[in-house]
Amino acid sequence: MVTKLYSEAIRDAIRNEMLRNPDVYCIGEDIGVFNGSFGATAGLLAEFGPGRVYDTPIAEQAITGIAAGSALTGMVPVAEIMYNDFMLCAADQIMNQAAKFRYMYGGGMKVPMTLRMAVGGGLQCAAQHSQSLEGLLVHIPGLKVVYPSTPADAQGLIIAAIRDENPVVVCEHELLYQTTGEVSETFEPIPIGKADVKKEGSDVTVIATGLCVHKALDAAKALAEEGVSVEVVDPRSLFPLDKETIYKSISKTHRAVVVTEECKRGAWSAEMASNIAEDMFDSLKSKIVRVGALNTPIPFAIELESLVIPQTEDIIQAIKSVM
């Protein structure tokens, strides 16, 4: 095992796949000369050249259109949308085109397209650069959506995404890029659709995504001092969803709290809670509680941003409310 930054794990995963398969290439804004806005493509231009690392204008529709079209012809694009907020500029290419090709052509066309995007707030980037829009993506049939919370998960899921024959969106929280963790020296994919129990517990199951996984672990540590045993489950893959692992945990704890950084209205967390209510109702000893951002645009001021985005204390209070 080696210790890597989250951004380094992403870079190394992409590099490994570019070395392994000459059809893999990168495309996006500032990914080459600038090494990526969050450093996740550092050094790739110098190693592979402009023929495989394409800096583009500020044109998300063009980035995703080129990626989808080239994927249909046998290339394997790794496209970066700087912030997930900007994917809305390319919604047709992502949701109506790339997501639908295999279905519309009876499975006769492969779309091995990876779309990476930074999500979430915390860097005072304000309302147009801080949203968590993964729920929009999960809603679209034909897309796979993964959300790694650690460097190890980032490396393994990026590899799996690049090797997948379907379009895969990789959500990367902007505050995770500079976090560190142990990563395997072998470059093995993590199966898309496989959750991970980040901490075992017996009293309540917390299902958390992205940066909220770390906040949930902090909450679990604090509550352990009060005698509350919290199990933290990281879905890693928002769709396909590993219901088996999540439900196994709830069958043990009989309580569920779902934590994401999305504004709660129409969020993926609501879909998760709905699944639990439909499939696990008889196993529950308490109501399902969701923790999320307030239903408002993300403010610029750090004090207000911190108020809007869910924090560890919010998770603690939610857990206490189901005990």
N, C-alpha and C positions, 0 to 999 in steps of 0.2 A: 504493500500500500504506500502511496505517496500523498502528500498534502498539496492541494491545489486551491486556487481561487475558483469560484464559480465560473467566472469569465474564462479562465484558463482551461477549465474542464470542457467548456463549450468549444473553444478554439481547438483543443487537442482532438476532440471527437470529430470535428469537421475535417481537420488535417488528416486524421487517420483514414477517413472515408475518401478523401481526395487522393491519397496515396494508393488506396485499395482499388479505386474505380476511376479511371480517367474521364468518365462521363459526368462526374460530380463537379459542379462549379458553384461559385457564390455570386450573388448579385444584390445590390442595394445601395443606399445613400451613405457615403463616407465609410464604406467597409474596407477600402483599400489603403489609400495614402494615409488616411486618418486613423486606421486600425479599428474602426467601428466606434460608435458613440460611447459604448461601455467597454471597449477593449476586447470584445469577444471574437474579433477576427484579426487580432494583432499578428503581424508577420506573414500572413497568408499571401499577400500580394508579392512580397519580396521572394517568397519561396516558389510560388506557382505562376507568377506573372499575370499581366492584364488579360491574357486569353482565358483565364479561369477565375479571375477575381475582378468583377465588373463594378466600377463606381458609376452610379447613375445620377441623372438630375433628380430634383425633387419631384418625383412623378410616381406615386404609389400604384396607380392604375397600370402604368407601363411596366413597372417592376413585376407585378403579379401576372400581368398578361404575358410578358416574355417568359416568365417561369412556367406558367401553365402550358403555353404553346410548345416550349422546348421539351417539357416533360412528355407531352404526347408523341414527340418524335424520337424519344429514347434517351434524352439527356436527363440528368438528375440534379435539378436546381436546388440550392439552399438560399432562399430569398429572405432578406431582412427588411422588416418594416420597423423603422426606428422606434416608434411608440404605437401601441395597439390602437390608440385614438385615430391614427392616420389610416388604419385599414378601412375606415369608412369611405375614404376616397376611392377605394378599390373594391367596394362591396360586391359589385356585379361580377368582377373577375373571380373573386374568391367564392362567393356563395351561389351564383347562378351558373358559372362556367366550370371552374376547377372541381367544385363539389359534385357536379352533375354528370361529367363526361362519361365515367365508367357505366353508370346506370343507363344513360341515354343511348349508349352504343352497345348495350347488352353484355358488358364485361369485356368487350373486345379491345378496349383501349386502357392502357395503364397511365396513371398520373403520379409518378414518384416525385412529388413536390413537397419540400419542407419549407414552411413559412415561419420564421422566427420573429418574435415581437416582444418588446419590453412592455410590462403592464404595471399598474399600481402607482401609488404615490409615496411621498416621504422625502422627496428632494426639492420641494417647493417649486415644482414645475407648473403648477396651476391647473386650471380646469380642462385645458385642451391637451395636456400631456401626462395625465395622472389617473386616467380611468382604469377600471378593471372590467373589460367587456367580454370576458370569456363565455358568459352566458349566451351572448348573441351567436358565438361560433358553435357552441354545443347544440344549439337549436337547429342547425342546418344539417340535414341528412347528407352523408357523403364526406363529411369532414371528421377527422380524428383530432382530438385536442388533448395535449399533455401539458403538465404544469410541474416541473421539477422544483423541489425545495432545497436540495443540497447539491454540491458539486458532483458527487457520485451519481445521483439521479440525473443531473443535467447531462453528464457524459453518456450514460447508458441510454437515455431516452432520445438524445440527438442521434446517436448511432442507429437506434431502432427506427426513428422517423425517416432518416435518409434511405434506409434499406427497404422501407415500406413502399408498396406499389400504389398507395392512395395518398391524397393530399393530407399532410399532418401539420397542424399548427402547434408551435411550441411557445407557450407563455413563460416569460422570464421576468420575475419581479425585479424592478430597477434597484432595489436595495440589497439584492442578493449577490450582485456581480462581484462585490469586494469581500464577500464572506468566504471562509475557508473550510475545508473538510477533507477527510481521507477518501482517496479514489484509487480503485484498482489499477495496477500497471498494465493489465491486459484490457484490451478494448472490446468488451462484450456488451451486446445490447441488453437493455432491460425491456422485457416484453411489454408492449403497449396494452393496457387493460389489466395491469397487475398492481394492486395497492400495496402499501408497506405500513406495518405497524411500527411507528417510530418510538413508542413507549407503551409497555404493557401496564394494565391496571384492571381494577375489578369493580369500581363503583359507577363510573360514567364513561361513555365513549365520546370523544371529541373528534369529529371529522373536519380536518382543516386543510387548506391549500396554500401553496406558495409561502410567502413571508409569515402568514398566519400560523403555519406549522410551528415556527420557532416561538411565536408568542404563546401558542397553546402549550408548548413544552415548558415555557417559563411559568405559565399558570399552573401546570401540573406540579411543578417543583414547589411552588408556593403553597399549594393546597395540600401537598403531602405532609407539610408541617402541621396541618390541622386534622390530619387523619383521613383525608379524602384521596382515594386511589383513582387516578385519571388515566385512561387509555387513549393515546393519540394515534389516530389513523390518518395517513396521508394517501389520498386516492392516487396521486401522481398522474393518473389518466382520468380526465373528466368525461371523456367518451372515447372508446368504450369504457364502461364503468365496472369495476370489480365489486359487484354487490356481495359476492360470497364472503370476501374478507371483512367487509364492513358489517354485514349482517351477523357474521360469526361473533364479532366483537359486541354488538348490541345484544345478542342472545345471552352473553355473559354478564353484561353490566345492566341491561334493561333500561338504560337512559341514553339519550343522544343529544348532543349539541353540535351544530354545524357552523363553522367559522370560515368566512371568506372576506376579502376586502371589497367586494362588489357593493354598490348601493343595494339595499335589500329588495327593492321593488323589481320583480321579474328576474331575480338572480339565479345562477346555477344552484345556489344553496337552497332555493325554494324547490327546485327539481329534486334535489337530494332528500330534502325533508318530506316531499310528497312520496317518493319511493319508499322511505322508511314507514310512513303512515299507512300506505297501501299494503305493504308486504310484511311489516313487523308489528302491527298495532297491538296484537294480543300479547306480545313480549314486553311491551313498554310498561314501566311503572310510573312514568311521569310524562308530561307534555314534551314535545320536541321544541327546542329553542334554537333560533338562528341568531348569529352575531354577524353584523356587517356594517358597512359605511352608512351614514345618514343619506337620505334621499335628496341630495343636493350636489351641485357641481363641487369639485374639489377646490378649496380656497388656496390662495397663494401664501398668505400669512401663516407662519409655522404653528402658531398657537391654534389657529382655526383649523388648519389641516390636521393637526393631531387630534382635535376634537371630533372631526368628521370621520376619520379613519379609525377602525376598531383597534383597541389597545389591549394589553395583557389584562388590565383590571376589568375591562368589559367582559373578557372571557371568564375570569374568576367569578364575577357576579352572575353570569349566565349559568355556570356550573352549579353554583350554590342554589340557584333558583329551581333546579330540577332534583335536588337532593331531598 
